[in-house]
Amino acid sequence: LLNYIKIKIIVPGNSDISVGKTLNVNILASSPDTQQELRKDDEILSGKYLVTAVRHIINPSRYTTVVELAKDSRKEEQK
């Protein structure tokens, strides 16, 4: 797993997310001189991720889901 890209995200509570599913994640490229409206998805970080761990946090005021994701490839260019 050394060459994998791993990320952890926190989303509003979602009981449909489980280990083994795949999620499409779009992460904006960080470019200091690009206007917000023109920013594109990061080619390396965006793409399809495998869910490797899920934690549901439920308390009286809210429900959140912590999702750990991993991938080993780059997003394909759309032609």
Sequence and secondary structure as in RCSB ss.txt:
>XXXX:A:sequence
LLNYIKIKIIVPGNSDISVGKTLNVNILASSPDTQQELRKDDEILSGKYLVTAVRHIINPSRYTTVVELAKDSRK
EEQK
>XXXX:A:secstr
 TT EEEEEEEE  TT  TT EEEE  B   TTS GGG  B TTT EEEEEEEEEEEEETTEEEEEEEEEE S  
    
